[in-house]
Amino acid sequence: MLKKTLLWAVLLIGVLTEGRAQQKTVARQWNEALLEAIREDFARPTVHARNLFHVSAAMYDAWAAYNEYADTYFLGKTVHGFTIPFEPNLLPAGTQADQEKAISYAAFRLLNHRFANSPGALTTLARFESLMDFLGYDPEVTTIDYTSGPAGLGNYIAEFVINYGLQDGSNESDSYLNQVYEPVNEFLAPAEPGNPNMTDPNRWQPLALDVFIDQSGNVTSNNTPEFLSPEWGQVSPFSLKEEDKTTFERDGFEYQVYHDPGPPPFLDPENGGGLSDEYKWGFALVSVWSSHLNDTFEEMIDISPASIGNLDIDNFPTDWESFRDFYDLLEGGDPSPGRSVNPVTGAAYIPQMVPRSDYGRVLAEFWADGPDSETPPGHWFTILNYVNDHSALEKKFKGRGQIVGDLQWDVMSYLVLGGAMHDVAIAAWGIKGRYDYVRPISAIRYMADQGQSSDENLPNYNVAGIPLIDGYIELVGEEDPLVGENNEHLNKIKLLAWKGPDFIEDPETDQAGVGWILAENWWPYQRPSFVTPPFAGYVSGHSTYSRAAAEALTLFTGTPYFPGGLGEFVAPRNEFLVFEEGPSQDIILQWATYRDASDQCSLSRIWGGIHPPADDIPGRIIGETIGVEAFEFAEELFGDDPILGTEEDVSAKVNVYPNPVESNELIIKLGGNINPRQLQLLDNSGKRYISKEFPQGQINDEIRLDLSGLTPGFYIVNVLGNNWRAVKKVIVQK
């Protein structure tokens, strides 16, 4: 069976054949060596986000040390209290060949340190040495005297980044083990019915498996995996700000949380008060969407950008109750309208009708990044590399200025994306550790054990029970095939759902399908040796990683669109799904923009049974903020290199009225025949409330914004073109 990593390689080869067949830069080659190392290591998204960032920053510094415009990140700086001495005047002037050599030694030394104890170390370390040999560098050169030349500079950078990592709060020296965290719930054994051990339905619960195989395919000795990185909020970040950090104390430990979204909906098992209904609705939705993963292929949907994508952040729900209007409970998906025309080519997007069951299963598997996983942050590096290889990409920073050289483009883009992924790991896992929120397999089975909460006049009523939904969540009746020989299951909860791994003997030929099952036996769409990631749900790491990456790529490339207005991934018929046969036909995942891909990733985790909606939207919002912050922080390091271009301020050609705004509408009038590509409305802290994109070549002389729902205060209108910007302050008094 083809794995996703191989499929990405096939896709990239196709792009290179059609586009520019170019020599990969040394930065790209070391990035790919790192991604391979991650696939052969334990699946630890926090640890590998940090690895991706530290290696990217080390390569960037090795390049920047020889660049007359760029500033370094580590070299000559004090970063979170750790100083890396460096005297630039002592470094001899260098060429691109010197940059490449310094990059290689920095990456080689750092990677050898980070993966020395990897389960795949035998092949991984040999791969690193083979790459050094291929590039013509001697691995035995170990001097850290940066004045001696590029090899010494690379080794020097690696030495200090290694030492920095040993005191950055990650607990690397003790194998990243948890320091104080302990789960409040006893384990759940998914192979056994129900959830008899759960005492707090709002908190995370470990799983006891017959065999635990992580998302990278590693069999571990501990079949009840511990919570991964609940204290990761302590780790030193890239661009996260102190003013966005909150400290919470629990069990004598101070949990550091950036961009705290507040608590998720909790269940009140005694009285059913508070946000209990939203808790129950969210986890019931996960069960209902599981019914879409069938093997009958009756429901056909269009999965092209003509019908899916094009969501603005102002479409996101703003309170827990409005989540019901955003997610389609019965049919799946969100209210995205799609786009009729590819704004880059001017041609219409071609509809792609596929079975909804295939779409949901492919999404769940593609975005899960496993097995043989580079983890979610690494997955976005594969997407970045796909973009960088595309024949339609113009390597212009922010879409302006001159064409940037391949090496400069790679080290700059890796720094931006690596910094964003690292900060997401810190923020999202800080929140996970702080709120310690329950996963669907625990919540659904727990509620089903209590009964139903819809009707006091029906059997098996309990305020903490799962809500009944006709055709999807019902009671087992006397004539029901599930009732049992002695009616032992009478009035239990049954679900129309994916039937689970017990119905698959041979993954190459079998499908579990969808049918009525006892809720006590519900499984997410995952392997029985994995079931659910070993950490809390809230907030979704996939949602946060993906939105941050989408924003970073949008800002770096200067356009929200994939090159040519279309990104694609092919899941071949009956070759892509890992733990059951499928899909039934070739499925081409398609995205117009990076945000469309991000939003699709978020929904995939609901179809996969991994997250309820409550985990999703806060992650998307936090990810957007982090992606912008990471880009802007990195941009300051890039300096005023003339090839990067400049933006003209055309604020005089833009008028906003009325100002102050005393109604719900703001009008932006554009003069001088200028053509915007994006408009943003932000508050003084930089939080984005409205973001609109405009197709290329479409002239807009007047834009109207609906400000209903905004609180009074000062706001900023930011209008962006390809080589210009306009900034206007607005007072809202309504």
Number of C-alpha atoms within 10 A of each C-alpha: 11 13 18 24 20 11 16 16 13 12 16 19 15 12 18 15 12 11 14 12 13 10 9 13 16 22 26 18 15 23 24 16 20 25 23 20 25 27 25 22 25 25 26 20 25 25 22 27 25 25 23 25 25 26 28 28 28 30 31 29 27 33 28 22 23 20 20 11 14 19 20 21 19 23 24 15 14 12 16 11 11 16 14 19 12 18 10 14 8 10 17 13 13 14 13 13 10 19 26 22 25 30 30 29 29 30 30 24 22 23 24 16 14 18 20 13 12 16 15 18 17 12 13 24 20 12 16 22 16 14 19 18 12 9 14 10 16 12 17 6 11 14 14 19 15 21 17 13 18 30 28 21 28 33 27 27 28 27 17 20 22 17 12 20 20 14 15 17 16 24 19 14 10 10 9 16 17 17 12 11 17 11 13 14 16 17 20 22 18 21 15 11 15 24 24 14 14 20 13 17 21 22 20 29 29 24 23 18 21 15 15 22 23 25 25 20 19 18 15 13 10 13 16 18 20 18 22 23 28 27 29 27 29 20 21 21 22 27 19 23 11 8 8 10 16 14 14 13 10 11 9 8 13 15 22 23 25 25 21 18 14 9 13 18 20 20 23 18 17 9 11 17 13 12 16 18 20 21 22 23 21 24 25 25 23 26 30 23 24 29 23 27 27 23 19 13 14 11 14 14 16 16 23 23 29 22 19 23 26 21 18 14 17 13 12 18 16 12 7 16 14 12 18 15 12 16 18 14 18 14 13 20 19 18 17 17 13 19 17 16 17 20 20 16 12 13 11 13 20 15 14 17 14 22 23 21 27 27 24 25 23 26 23 26 22 19 23 22 22 22 22 22 27 30 27 27 29 28 20 22 22 20 17 19 18 21 19 20 20 22 16 15 15 15 21 19 21 19 21 20 18 14 15 15 11 18 19 18 18 25 25 24 25 25 27 29 32 30 31 36 35 30 31 37 26 29 30 32 32 29 31 29 27 24 22 23 24 24 27 25 28 29 25 26 27 24 28 28 22 20 23 26 21 15 13 11 7 11 13 19 18 22 23 25 23 30 24 20 15 9 11 20 24 21 24 22 16 13 10 14 13 18 19 13 8 7 15 10 19 18 20 22 27 25 29 23 28 28 26 21 22 10 14 17 13 11 17 16 12 14 22 21 20 20 17 20 20 25 27 23 20 28 29 25 27 21 19 20 18 20 22 26 19 20 22 29 28 29 32 27 29 30 31 33 35 33 31 35 34 28 26 31 29 22 19 24 22 20 22 22 23 25 21 15 22 19 22 14 15 17 25 17 15 18 18 24 24 20 21 24 21 26 23 17 14 16 23 18 20 21 27 29 23 27 28 26 21 26 27 23 22 29 24 26 28 29 31 27 27 24 30 27 26 21 28 23 22 24 27 27 20 24 31 26 22 30 30 23 24 27 25 16 16 22 18 11 15 16 15 15 13 10 14 18 17 14 16 12 13 19 16 12 13 19 17 19 13 15 14 16 18 14 13 14 13 20 16 20 15 23 16 10 10 15 21 25 21 18 19 16 21 18 15 11 8 13 14 18 16 17 16 18 15 15 17 17 12 11 14 17 15 13 13 12 13 13 18 10 9 13 10 12 13 14 21 18 18 17 24 21 22 18 17 17 18 21 17 16 16 21 15 19 15 15
